[in-house]
Amino acid sequence: MTDTMISAKNGPWRQDFFSIGELARRWRCSRGTVYNRLRFAGAKVVDFSSFGRKSKKLVPALIVFQLESKFTKTLR
């Protein structure tokens, strides 16, 4: 059984971190927009690189859920 499958015994698999690409797909926007939204919100991300180098960046799920709840609006 893979991590993404749902097991009746263990319950649904929960994701603790999201990559920038995953957030772009989730929010249906570009990767650049994801970076801008995270920067605007002052969100801290996990960065696996030396200073100034390209690398994998991860955003904690808690921050993602907080941003989504803060900027989600109801239609009137």
mmCIF file of the N, C-alpha and C atoms, coordinates in Angstrom:
data_MODEL
# 
_entry.id   MODEL 
# 
loop_
_atom_site.group_PDB 
_atom_site.id 
_atom_site.type_symbol 
_atom_site.label_atom_id 
_atom_site.label_alt_id 
_atom_site.label_comp_id 
_atom_site.label_asym_id 
_atom_site.label_entity_id 
_atom_site.label_seq_id 
_atom_site.pdbx_PDB_ins_code 
_atom_site.Cartn_x 
_atom_site.Cartn_y 
_atom_site.Cartn_z 
_atom_site.occupancy 
_atom_site.B_iso_or_equiv 
_atom_site.pdbx_formal_charge 
_atom_site.auth_seq_id 
_atom_site.auth_comp_id 
_atom_site.auth_asym_id 
_atom_site.auth_atom_id 
_atom_site.pdbx_PDB_model_num 
ATOM 1   N N  . MET A 1 1  ? 0.853   -1.177 0.000   1.00 0.00 ? 1  MET A N  1 
ATOM 2   C CA . MET A 1 1  ? 0.000   0.000  0.000   1.00 0.00 ? 1  MET A CA 1 
ATOM 3   C C  . MET A 1 1  ? 0.894   1.234  0.000   1.00 0.00 ? 1  MET A C  1 
ATOM 4   N N  . THR A 1 2  ? 0.572   2.209  -0.825  1.00 0.00 ? 2  THR A N  1 
ATOM 5   C CA . THR A 1 2  ? 1.366   3.430  -0.885  1.00 0.00 ? 2  THR A CA 1 
ATOM 6   C C  . THR A 1 2  ? 0.852   4.451  0.118   1.00 0.00 ? 2  THR A C  1 
ATOM 7   N N  . ASP A 1 3  ? 1.636   5.505  0.298   1.00 0.00 ? 3  ASP A N  1 
ATOM 8   C CA . ASP A 1 3  ? 1.272   6.541  1.267   1.00 0.00 ? 3  ASP A CA 1 
ATOM 9   C C  . ASP A 1 3  ? 0.007   7.295  0.889   1.00 0.00 ? 3  ASP A C  1 
ATOM 10  N N  . THR A 1 4  ? -0.272  7.399  -0.416  1.00 0.00 ? 4  THR A N  1 
ATOM 11  C CA . THR A 1 4  ? -1.411  8.208  -0.829  1.00 0.00 ? 4  THR A CA 1 
ATOM 12  C C  . THR A 1 4  ? -2.724  7.446  -0.801  1.00 0.00 ? 4  THR A C  1 
ATOM 13  N N  . MET A 1 5  ? -2.687  6.159  -0.560  1.00 0.00 ? 5  MET A N  1 
ATOM 14  C CA . MET A 1 5  ? -3.920  5.374  -0.527  1.00 0.00 ? 5  MET A CA 1 
ATOM 15  C C  . MET A 1 5  ? -4.583  5.495  0.845   1.00 0.00 ? 5  MET A C  1 
ATOM 16  N N  . ILE A 1 6  ? -5.867  5.323  0.868   1.00 0.00 ? 6  ILE A N  1 
ATOM 17  C CA . ILE A 1 6  ? -6.619  5.382  2.121   1.00 0.00 ? 6  ILE A CA 1 
ATOM 18  C C  . ILE A 1 6  ? -6.810  3.968  2.647   1.00 0.00 ? 6  ILE A C  1 
ATOM 19  N N  . SER A 1 7  ? -6.467  3.783  3.883   1.00 0.00 ? 7  SER A N  1 
ATOM 20  C CA . SER A 1 7  ? -6.625  2.493  4.526   1.00 0.00 ? 7  SER A CA 1 
ATOM 21  C C  . SER A 1 7  ? -7.759  2.577  5.537   1.00 0.00 ? 7  SER A C  1 
ATOM 22  N N  . ALA A 1 8  ? -8.602  1.576  5.551   1.00 0.00 ? 8  ALA A N  1 
ATOM 23  C CA . ALA A 1 8  ? -9.719  1.567  6.489   1.00 0.00 ? 8  ALA A CA 1 
ATOM 24  C C  . ALA A 1 8  ? -9.201  1.487  7.923   1.00 0.00 ? 8  ALA A C  1 
ATOM 25  N N  . LYS A 1 9  ? -8.056  0.835  8.110   1.00 0.00 ? 9  LYS A N  1 
ATOM 26  C CA . LYS A 1 9  ? -7.503  0.670  9.445   1.00 0.00 ? 9  LYS A CA 1 
ATOM 27  C C  . LYS A 1 9  ? -6.806  1.948  9.933   1.00 0.00 ? 9  LYS A C  1 
ATOM 28  N N  . ASN A 1 10 ? -6.044  2.603  9.062   1.00 0.00 ? 10 ASN A N  1 
ATOM 29  C CA . ASN A 1 10 ? -5.240  3.750  9.469   1.00 0.00 ? 10 ASN A CA 1 
ATOM 30  C C  . ASN A 1 10 ? -5.908  5.097  9.214   1.00 0.00 ? 10 ASN A C  1 
ATOM 31  N N  . GLY A 1 11 ? -6.967  5.136  8.442   1.00 0.00 ? 11 GLY A N  1 
ATOM 32  C CA . GLY A 1 11 ? -7.626  6.405  8.112   1.00 0.00 ? 11 GLY A CA 1 
ATOM 33  C C  . GLY A 1 11 ? -6.929  7.065  6.937   1.00 0.00 ? 11 GLY A C  1 
ATOM 34  N N  . PRO A 1 12 ? -7.398  8.243  6.550   1.00 0.00 ? 12 PRO A N  1 
ATOM 35  C CA . PRO A 1 12 ? -6.806  8.919  5.390   1.00 0.00 ? 12 PRO A CA 1 
ATOM 36  C C  . PRO A 1 12 ? -5.390  9.406  5.691   1.00 0.00 ? 12 PRO A C  1 
ATOM 37  N N  . TRP A 1 13 ? -4.575  9.417  4.658   1.00 0.00 ? 13 TRP A N  1 
ATOM 38  C CA . TRP A 1 13 ? -3.205  9.891  4.761   1.00 0.00 ? 13 TRP A CA 1 
ATOM 39  C C  . TRP A 1 13 ? -3.224  11.405 4.812   1.00 0.00 ? 13 TRP A C  1 
ATOM 40  N N  . ARG A 1 14 ? -2.475  11.991 5.715   1.00 0.00 ? 14 ARG A N  1 
ATOM 41  C CA . ARG A 1 14 ? -2.459  13.436 5.893   1.00 0.00 ? 14 ARG A CA 1 
ATOM 42  C C  . ARG A 1 14 ? -1.102  13.985 5.470   1.00 0.00 ? 14 ARG A C  1 
ATOM 43  N N  . GLN A 1 15 ? -1.126  15.042 4.684   1.00 0.00 ? 15 GLN A N  1 
ATOM 44  C CA . GLN A 1 15 ? 0.086   15.647 4.175   1.00 0.00 ? 15 GLN A CA 1 
ATOM 45  C C  . GLN A 1 15 ? 0.511   16.767 5.111   1.00 0.00 ? 15 GLN A C  1 
ATOM 46  N N  . ASP A 1 16 ? 1.772   16.749 5.571   1.00 0.00 ? 16 ASP A N  1 
ATOM 47  C CA . ASP A 1 16 ? 2.261   17.745 6.508   1.00 0.00 ? 16 ASP A CA 1 
ATOM 48  C C  . ASP A 1 16 ? 2.881   18.960 5.822   1.00 0.00 ? 16 ASP A C  1 
ATOM 49  N N  . PHE A 1 17 ? 3.378   18.776 4.594   1.00 0.00 ? 17 PHE A N  1 
ATOM 50  C CA . PHE A 1 17 ? 4.020   19.854 3.849   1.00 0.00 ? 17 PHE A CA 1 
ATOM 51  C C  . PHE A 1 17 ? 3.546   19.845 2.407   1.00 0.00 ? 17 PHE A C  1 
ATOM 52  N N  . PHE A 1 18 ? 3.552   21.023 1.777   1.00 0.00 ? 18 PHE A N  1 
ATOM 53  C CA . PHE A 1 18 ? 3.204   21.167 0.365   1.00 0.00 ? 18 PHE A CA 1 
ATOM 54  C C  . PHE A 1 18 ? 4.385   21.805 -0.351  1.00 0.00 ? 18 PHE A C  1 
ATOM 55  N N  . SER A 1 19 ? 4.684   21.341 -1.555  1.00 0.00 ? 19 SER A N  1 
ATOM 56  C CA . SER A 1 19 ? 5.702   21.989 -2.371  1.00 0.00 ? 19 SER A CA 1 
ATOM 57  C C  . SER A 1 19 ? 5.071   23.188 -3.080  1.00 0.00 ? 19 SER A C  1 
ATOM 58  N N  . ILE A 1 20 ? 5.902   24.030 -3.678  1.00 0.00 ? 20 ILE A N  1 
ATOM 59  C CA . ILE A 1 20 ? 5.407   25.202 -4.398  1.00 0.00 ? 20 ILE A CA 1 
ATOM 60  C C  . ILE A 1 20 ? 4.553   24.762 -5.583  1.00 0.00 ? 20 ILE A C  1 
ATOM 61  N N  . GLY A 1 21 ? 4.975   23.727 -6.287  1.00 0.00 ? 21 GLY A N  1 
ATOM 62  C CA . GLY A 1 21 ? 4.210   23.211 -7.421  1.00 0.00 ? 21 GLY A CA 1 
ATOM 63  C C  . GLY A 1 21 ? 2.853   22.662 -7.009  1.00 0.00 ? 21 GLY A C  1 
ATOM 64  N N  . GLU A 1 22 ? 2.812   21.968 -5.879  1.00 0.00 ? 22 GLU A N  1 
ATOM 65  C CA . GLU A 1 22 ? 1.539   21.444 -5.379  1.00 0.00 ? 22 GLU A CA 1 
ATOM 66  C C  . GLU A 1 22 ? 0.581   22.577 -5.017  1.00 0.00 ? 22 GLU A C  1 
ATOM 67  N N  . LEU A 1 23 ? 1.115   23.648 -4.431  1.00 0.00 ? 23 LEU A N  1 
ATOM 68  C CA . LEU A 1 23 ? 0.267   24.790 -4.092  1.00 0.00 ? 23 LEU A CA 1 
ATOM 69  C C  . LEU A 1 23 ? -0.228  25.502 -5.345  1.00 0.00 ? 23 LEU A C  1 
ATOM 70  N N  . ALA A 1 24 ? 0.609   25.561 -6.374  1.00 0.00 ? 24 ALA A N  1 
ATOM 71  C CA . ALA A 1 24 ? 0.182   26.181 -7.630  1.00 0.00 ? 24 ALA A CA 1 
ATOM 72  C C  . ALA A 1 24 ? -0.984  25.402 -8.237  1.00 0.00 ? 24 ALA A C  1 
ATOM 73  N N  . ARG A 1 25 ? -0.924  24.085 -8.189  1.00 0.00 ? 25 ARG A N  1 
ATOM 74  C CA . ARG A 1 25 ? -2.041  23.270 -8.691  1.00 0.00 ? 25 ARG A CA 1 
ATOM 75  C C  . ARG A 1 25 ? -3.260  23.401 -7.786  1.00 0.00 ? 25 ARG A C  1 
ATOM 76  N N  . ARG A 1 26 ? -3.033  23.408 -6.478  1.00 0.00 ? 26 ARG A N  1 
ATOM 77  C CA . ARG A 1 26 ? -4.143  23.499 -5.520  1.00 0.00 ? 26 ARG A CA 1 
ATOM 78  C C  . ARG A 1 26 ? -4.882  24.828 -5.643  1.00 0.00 ? 26 ARG A C  1 
ATOM 79  N N  . TRP A 1 27 ? -4.119  25.917 -5.808  1.00 0.00 ? 27 TRP A N  1 
ATOM 80  C CA . TRP A 1 27 ? -4.708  27.252 -5.884  1.00 0.00 ? 27 TRP A CA 1 
ATOM 81  C C  . TRP A 1 27 ? -4.986  27.688 -7.314  1.00 0.00 ? 27 TRP A C  1 
ATOM 82  N N  . ARG A 1 28 ? -4.645  26.849 -8.290  1.00 0.00 ? 28 ARG A N  1 
ATOM 83  C CA . ARG A 1 28 ? -4.863  27.126 -9.722  1.00 0.00 ? 28 ARG A CA 1 
ATOM 84  C C  . ARG A 1 28 ? -4.266  28.458 -10.145 1.00 0.00 ? 28 ARG A C  1 
ATOM 85  N N  . CYS A 1 29 ? -2.966  28.593 -9.869  1.00 0.00 ? 29 CYS A N  1 
ATOM 86  C CA . CYS A 1 29 ? -2.235  29.795 -10.257 1.00 0.00 ? 29 CYS A CA 1 
ATOM 87  C C  . CYS A 1 29 ? -0.814  29.396 -10.616 1.00 0.00 ? 29 CYS A C  1 
ATOM 88  N N  . SER A 1 30 ? 0.007   30.376 -10.987 1.00 0.00 ? 30 SER A N  1 
ATOM 89  C CA . SER A 1 30 ? 1.391   30.086 -11.351 1.00 0.00 ? 30 SER A CA 1 
ATOM 90  C C  . SER A 1 30 ? 2.252   29.940 -10.093 1.00 0.00 ? 30 SER A C  1 
ATOM 91  N N  . ARG A 1 31 ? 3.443   29.349 -10.292 1.00 0.00 ? 31 ARG A N  1 
ATOM 92  C CA . ARG A 1 31 ? 4.389   29.210 -9.181  1.00 0.00 ? 31 ARG A CA 1 
ATOM 93  C C  . ARG A 1 31 ? 4.820   30.594 -8.682  1.00 0.00 ? 31 ARG A C  1 
ATOM 94  N N  . GLY A 1 32 ? 4.974   31.542 -9.589  1.00 0.00 ? 32 GLY A N  1 
ATOM 95  C CA . GLY A 1 32 ? 5.346   32.903 -9.201  1.00 0.00 ? 32 GLY A CA 1 
ATOM 96  C C  . GLY A 1 32 ? 4.310   33.544 -8.308  1.00 0.00 ? 32 GLY A C  1 
ATOM 97  N N  . THR A 1 33 ? 3.031   33.301 -8.613  1.00 0.00 ? 33 THR A N  1 
ATOM 98  C CA . THR A 1 33 ? 1.951   33.827 -7.777  1.00 0.00 ? 33 THR A CA 1 
ATOM 99  C C  . THR A 1 33 ? 1.984   33.197 -6.397  1.00 0.00 ? 33 THR A C  1 
ATOM 100 N N  . VAL A 1 34 ? 2.313   31.910 -6.323  1.00 0.00 ? 34 VAL A N  1 
ATOM 101 C CA . VAL A 1 34 ? 2.424   31.235 -5.016  1.00 0.00 ? 34 VAL A CA 1 
ATOM 102 C C  . VAL A 1 34 ? 3.524   31.901 -4.192  1.00 0.00 ? 34 VAL A C  1 
ATOM 103 N N  . TYR A 1 35 ? 4.701   32.127 -4.816  1.00 0.00 ? 35 TYR A N  1 
ATOM 104 C CA . TYR A 1 35 ? 5.788   32.804 -4.106  1.00 0.00 ? 35 TYR A CA 1 
ATOM 105 C C  . TYR A 1 35 ? 5.351   34.179 -3.628  1.00 0.00 ? 35 TYR A C  1 
ATOM 106 N N  . ASN A 1 36 ? 4.655   34.943 -4.477  1.00 0.00 ? 36 ASN A N  1 
ATOM 107 C CA . ASN A 1 36 ? 4.209   36.287 -4.101  1.00 0.00 ? 36 ASN A CA 1 
ATOM 108 C C  . ASN A 1 36 ? 3.206   36.242 -2.952  1.00 0.00 ? 36 ASN A C  1 
ATOM 109 N N  . ARG A 1 37 ? 2.279   35.309 -2.999  1.00 0.00 ? 37 ARG A N  1 
ATOM 110 C CA . ARG A 1 37 ? 1.284   35.198 -1.922  1.00 0.00 ? 37 ARG A CA 1 
ATOM 111 C C  . ARG A 1 37 ? 1.934   34.808 -0.602  1.00 0.00 ? 37 ARG A C  1 
ATOM 112 N N  . LEU A 1 38 ? 2.884   33.889 -0.648  1.00 0.00 ? 38 LEU A N  1 
ATOM 113 C CA . LEU A 1 38 ? 3.590   33.481 0.573   1.00 0.00 ? 38 LEU A CA 1 
ATOM 114 C C  . LEU A 1 38 ? 4.417   34.638 1.119   1.00 0.00 ? 38 LEU A C  1 
ATOM 115 N N  . ARG A 1 39 ? 5.083   35.372 0.229   1.00 0.00 ? 39 ARG A N  1 
ATOM 116 C CA . ARG A 1 39 ? 5.896   36.520 0.639   1.00 0.00 ? 39 ARG A CA 1 
ATOM 117 C C  . ARG A 1 39 ? 5.014   37.602 1.256   1.00 0.00 ? 39 ARG A C  1 
ATOM 118 N N  . PHE A 1 40 ? 3.865   37.886 0.626   1.00 0.00 ? 40 PHE A N  1 
ATOM 119 C CA . PHE A 1 40 ? 2.935   38.899 1.129   1.00 0.00 ? 40 PHE A CA 1 
ATOM 120 C C  . PHE A 1 40 ? 2.419   38.534 2.520   1.00 0.00 ? 40 PHE A C  1 
ATOM 121 N N  . ALA A 1 41 ? 2.176   37.238 2.747   1.00 0.00 ? 41 ALA A N  1 
ATOM 122 C CA . ALA A 1 41 ? 1.657   36.788 4.030   1.00 0.00 ? 41 ALA A CA 1 
ATOM 123 C C  . ALA A 1 41 ? 2.749   36.655 5.090   1.00 0.00 ? 41 ALA A C  1 
ATOM 124 N N  . GLY A 1 42 ? 4.017   36.745 4.672   1.00 0.00 ? 42 GLY A N  1 
ATOM 125 C CA . GLY A 1 42 ? 5.115   36.593 5.631   1.00 0.00 ? 42 GLY A CA 1 
ATOM 126 C C  . GLY A 1 42 ? 5.293   35.161 6.090   1.00 0.00 ? 42 GLY A C  1 
ATOM 127 N N  . ALA A 1 43 ? 4.881   34.220 5.254   1.00 0.00 ? 43 ALA A N  1 
ATOM 128 C CA . ALA A 1 43 ? 4.952   32.798 5.621   1.00 0.00 ? 43 ALA A CA 1 
ATOM 129 C C  . ALA A 1 43 ? 6.396   32.302 5.609   1.00 0.00 ? 43 ALA A C  1 
ATOM 130 N N  . LYS A 1 44 ? 6.724   31.469 6.562   1.00 0.00 ? 44 LYS A N  1 
ATOM 131 C CA . LYS A 1 44 ? 8.046   30.852 6.609   1.00 0.00 ? 44 LYS A CA 1 
ATOM 132 C C  . LYS A 1 44 ? 7.972   29.499 5.934   1.00 0.00 ? 44 LYS A C  1 
ATOM 133 N N  . VAL A 1 45 ? 8.969   29.206 5.099   1.00 0.00 ? 45 VAL A N  1 
ATOM 134 C CA . VAL A 1 45 ? 9.006   27.948 4.369   1.00 0.00 ? 45 VAL A CA 1 
ATOM 135 C C  . VAL A 1 45 ? 10.268  27.191 4.735   1.00 0.00 ? 45 VAL A C  1 
ATOM 136 N N  . VAL A 1 46 ? 10.240  25.879 4.538   1.00 0.00 ? 46 VAL A N  1 
ATOM 137 C CA . VAL A 1 46 ? 11.406  25.037 4.762   1.00 0.00 ? 46 VAL A CA 1 
ATOM 138 C C  . VAL A 1 46 ? 12.198  25.039 3.463   1.00 0.00 ? 46 VAL A C  1 
ATOM 139 N N  . ASP A 1 47 ? 13.455  25.469 3.525   1.00 0.00 ? 47 ASP A N  1 
ATOM 140 C CA . ASP A 1 47 ? 14.308  25.576 2.345   1.00 0.00 ? 47 ASP A CA 1 
ATOM 141 C C  . ASP A 1 47 ? 15.532  24.688 2.555   1.00 0.00 ? 47 ASP A C  1 
ATOM 142 N N  . PHE A 1 48 ? 15.785  23.771 1.629   1.00 0.00 ? 48 PHE A N  1 
ATOM 143 C CA . PHE A 1 48 ? 16.863  22.804 1.774   1.00 0.00 ? 48 PHE A CA 1 
ATOM 144 C C  . PHE A 1 48 ? 18.132  23.223 1.037   1.00 0.00 ? 48 PHE A C  1 
ATOM 145 N N  . SER A 1 49 ? 18.378  24.518 0.870   1.00 0.00 ? 49 SER A N  1 
ATOM 146 C CA . SER A 1 49 ? 19.547  24.939 0.109   1.00 0.00 ? 49 SER A CA 1 
ATOM 147 C C  . SER A 1 49 ? 20.466  25.807 0.951   1.00 0.00 ? 49 SER A C  1 
ATOM 148 N N  . SER A 1 50 ? 21.643  26.045 0.385   1.00 0.00 ? 50 SER A N  1 
ATOM 149 C CA . SER A 1 50 ? 22.530  27.064 0.937   1.00 0.00 ? 50 SER A CA 1 
ATOM 150 C C  . SER A 1 50 ? 21.944  28.408 0.551   1.00 0.00 ? 50 SER A C  1 
ATOM 151 N N  . PHE A 1 51 ? 22.397  29.460 1.177   1.00 0.00 ? 51 PHE A N  1 
ATOM 152 C CA . PHE A 1 51 ? 21.860  30.792 0.918   1.00 0.00 ? 51 PHE A CA 1 
ATOM 153 C C  . PHE A 1 51 ? 22.050  31.158 -0.556  1.00 0.00 ? 51 PHE A C  1 
ATOM 154 N N  . GLY A 1 52 ? 20.969  31.564 -1.206  1.00 0.00 ? 52 GLY A N  1 
ATOM 155 C CA . GLY A 1 52 ? 21.028  32.039 -2.576  1.00 0.00 ? 52 GLY A CA 1 
ATOM 156 C C  . GLY A 1 52 ? 21.037  30.980 -3.649  1.00 0.00 ? 52 GLY A C  1 
ATOM 157 N N  . ARG A 1 53 ? 20.861  29.726 -3.311  1.00 0.00 ? 53 ARG A N  1 
ATOM 158 C CA . ARG A 1 53 ? 20.871  28.648 -4.292  1.00 0.00 ? 53 ARG A CA 1 
ATOM 159 C C  . ARG A 1 53 ? 19.455  28.139 -4.524  1.00 0.00 ? 53 ARG A C  1 
ATOM 160 N N  . LYS A 1 54 ? 19.239  27.472 -5.673  1.00 0.00 ? 54 LYS A N  1 
ATOM 161 C CA . LYS A 1 54 ? 17.936  26.872 -5.972  1.00 0.00 ? 54 LYS A CA 1 
ATOM 162 C C  . LYS A 1 54 ? 17.827  25.534 -5.256  1.00 0.00 ? 54 LYS A C  1 
ATOM 163 N N  . SER A 1 55 ? 16.627  25.239 -4.773  1.00 0.00 ? 55 SER A N  1 
ATOM 164 C CA . SER A 1 55 ? 16.405  23.952 -4.120  1.00 0.00 ? 55 SER A CA 1 
ATOM 165 C C  . SER A 1 55 ? 14.923  23.729 -3.899  1.00 0.00 ? 55 SER A C  1 
ATOM 166 N N  . LYS A 1 56 ? 14.615  22.620 -3.278  1.00 0.00 ? 56 LYS A N  1 
ATOM 167 C CA . LYS A 1 56 ? 13.242  22.269 -2.922  1.00 0.00 ? 56 LYS A CA 1 
ATOM 168 C C  . LYS A 1 56 ? 12.807  23.101 -1.728  1.00 0.00 ? 56 LYS A C  1 
ATOM 169 N N  . LYS A 1 57 ? 11.619  23.695 -1.850  1.00 0.00 ? 57 LYS A N  1 
ATOM 170 C CA . LYS A 1 57 ? 11.043  24.461 -0.751  1.00 0.00 ? 57 LYS A CA 1 
ATOM 171 C C  . LYS A 1 57 ? 9.712   23.826 -0.368  1.00 0.00 ? 57 LYS A C  1 
ATOM 172 N N  . LEU A 1 58 ? 9.465   23.716 0.915   1.00 0.00 ? 58 LEU A N  1 
ATOM 173 C CA . LEU A 1 58 ? 8.229   23.128 1.420   1.00 0.00 ? 58 LEU A CA 1 
ATOM 174 C C  . LEU A 1 58 ? 7.528   24.108 2.346   1.00 0.00 ? 58 LEU A C  1 
ATOM 175 N N  . VAL A 1 59 ? 6.211   24.117 2.256   1.00 0.00 ? 59 VAL A N  1 
ATOM 176 C CA . VAL A 1 59 ? 5.391   25.001 3.089   1.00 0.00 ? 59 VAL A CA 1 
ATOM 177 C C  . VAL A 1 59 ? 4.592   24.111 4.042   1.00 0.00 ? 59 VAL A C  1 
ATOM 178 N N  . PRO A 1 60 ? 4.673   24.362 5.344   1.00 0.00 ? 60 PRO A N  1 
ATOM 179 C CA . PRO A 1 60 ? 3.903   23.561 6.294   1.00 0.00 ? 60 PRO A CA 1 
ATOM 180 C C  . PRO A 1 60 ? 2.398   23.651 6.011   1.00 0.00 ? 60 PRO A C  1 
ATOM 181 N N  . ALA A 1 61 ? 1.711   22.531 6.154   1.00 0.00 ? 61 ALA A N  1 
ATOM 182 C CA . ALA A 1 61 ? 0.274   22.470 5.876   1.00 0.00 ? 61 ALA A CA 1 
ATOM 183 C C  . ALA A 1 61 ? -0.502  23.428 6.771   1.00 0.00 ? 61 ALA A C  1 
ATOM 184 N N  . LEU A 1 62 ? -0.068  23.614 7.990   1.00 0.00 ? 62 LEU A N  1 
ATOM 185 C CA . LEU A 1 62 ? -0.754  24.521 8.912   1.00 0.00 ? 62 LEU A CA 1 
ATOM 186 C C  . LEU A 1 62 ? -0.792  25.941 8.342   1.00 0.00 ? 62 LEU A C  1 
ATOM 187 N N  . ILE A 1 63 ? 0.313   26.390 7.765   1.00 0.00 ? 63 ILE A N  1 
ATOM 188 C CA . ILE A 1 63 ? 0.354   27.723 7.161   1.00 0.00 ? 63 ILE A CA 1 
ATOM 189 C C  . ILE A 1 63 ? -0.566  27.798 5.954   1.00 0.00 ? 63 ILE A C  1 
ATOM 190 N N  . VAL A 1 64 ? -0.573  26.739 5.144   1.00 0.00 ? 64 VAL A N  1 
ATOM 191 C CA . VAL A 1 64 ? -1.447  26.695 3.964   1.00 0.00 ? 64 VAL A CA 1 
ATOM 192 C C  . VAL A 1 64 ? -2.908  26.804 4.389   1.00 0.00 ? 64 VAL A C  1 
ATOM 193 N N  . PHE A 1 65 ? -3.299  26.040 5.396   1.00 0.00 ? 65 PHE A N  1 
ATOM 194 C CA . PHE A 1 65 ? -4.688  26.065 5.858   1.00 0.00 ? 65 PHE A CA 1 
ATOM 195 C C  . PHE A 1 65 ? -5.045  27.426 6.460   1.00 0.00 ? 65 PHE A C  1 
ATOM 196 N N  . GLN A 1 66 ? -4.111  28.056 7.172   1.00 0.00 ? 66 GLN A N  1 
ATOM 197 C CA . GLN A 1 66 ? -4.356  29.380 7.736   1.00 0.00 ? 66 GLN A CA 1 
ATOM 198 C C  . GLN A 1 66 ? -4.557  30.414 6.626   1.00 0.00 ? 66 GLN A C  1 
ATOM 199 N N  . LEU A 1 67 ? -3.710  30.371 5.594   1.00 0.00 ? 67 LEU A N  1 
ATOM 200 C CA . LEU A 1 67 ? -3.843  31.307 4.474   1.00 0.00 ? 67 LEU A CA 1 
ATOM 201 C C  . LEU A 1 67 ? -5.165  31.107 3.749   1.00 0.00 ? 67 LEU A C  1 
ATOM 202 N N  . GLU A 1 68 ? -5.528  29.845 3.511   1.00 0.00 ? 68 GLU A N  1 
ATOM 203 C CA . GLU A 1 68 ? -6.773  29.574 2.799   1.00 0.00 ? 68 GLU A CA 1 
ATOM 204 C C  . GLU A 1 68 ? -7.978  30.043 3.612   1.00 0.00 ? 68 GLU A C  1 
ATOM 205 N N  . SER A 1 69 ? -7.965  29.844 4.913   1.00 0.00 ? 69 SER A N  1 
ATOM 206 C CA . SER A 1 69 ? -9.112  30.279 5.724   1.00 0.00 ? 69 SER A CA 1 
ATOM 207 C C  . SER A 1 69 ? -9.155  31.809 5.820   1.00 0.00 ? 69 SER A C  1 
ATOM 208 N N  . LYS A 1 70 ? -8.004  32.457 5.825   1.00 0.00 ? 70 LYS A N  1 
ATOM 209 C CA . LYS A 1 70 ? -7.961  33.912 5.929   1.00 0.00 ? 70 LYS A CA 1 
ATOM 210 C C  . LYS A 1 70 ? -8.469  34.578 4.660   1.00 0.00 ? 70 LYS A C  1 
ATOM 211 N N  . PHE A 1 71 ? -8.138  34.013 3.496   1.00 0.00 ? 71 PHE A N  1 
ATOM 212 C CA . PHE A 1 71 ? -8.476  34.662 2.236   1.00 0.00 ? 71 PHE A CA 1 
ATOM 213 C C  . PHE A 1 71 ? -9.680  34.053 1.520   1.00 0.00 ? 71 PHE A C  1 
ATOM 214 N N  . THR A 1 72 ? -10.330 33.078 2.135   1.00 0.00 ? 72 THR A N  1 
ATOM 215 C CA . THR A 1 72 ? -11.542 32.507 1.556   1.00 0.00 ? 72 THR A CA 1 
ATOM 216 C C  . THR A 1 72 ? -12.726 33.382 1.934   1.00 0.00 ? 72 THR A C  1 
ATOM 217 N N  . LYS A 1 73 ? -13.513 33.738 0.923   1.00 0.00 ? 73 LYS A N  1 
ATOM 218 C CA . LYS A 1 73 ? -14.663 34.611 1.161   1.00 0.00 ? 73 LYS A CA 1 
ATOM 219 C C  . LYS A 1 73 ? -15.951 33.894 0.739   1.00 0.00 ? 73 LYS A C  1 
ATOM 220 N N  . THR A 1 74 ? -17.059 34.284 1.342   1.00 0.00 ? 74 THR A N  1 
ATOM 221 C CA . THR A 1 74 ? -18.350 33.750 0.954   1.00 0.00 ? 74 THR A CA 1 
ATOM 222 C C  . THR A 1 74 ? -18.979 34.682 -0.067  1.00 0.00 ? 74 THR A C  1 
ATOM 223 N N  . LEU A 1 75 ? -19.764 34.136 -0.965  1.00 0.00 ? 75 LEU A N  1 
ATOM 224 C CA . LEU A 1 75 ? -20.476 34.935 -1.955  1.00 0.00 ? 75 LEU A CA 1 
ATOM 225 C C  . LEU A 1 75 ? -21.696 35.565 -1.308  1.00 0.00 ? 75 LEU A C  1 
ATOM 226 N N  . ARG A 1 76 ? -21.990 36.782 -1.682  1.00 0.00 ? 76 ARG A N  1 
ATOM 227 C CA . ARG A 1 76 ? -23.158 37.474 -1.123  1.00 0.00 ? 76 ARG A CA 1 
ATOM 228 C C  . ARG A 1 76 ? -24.144 37.742 -2.204  1.00 0.00 ? 76 ARG A C  1 
# 
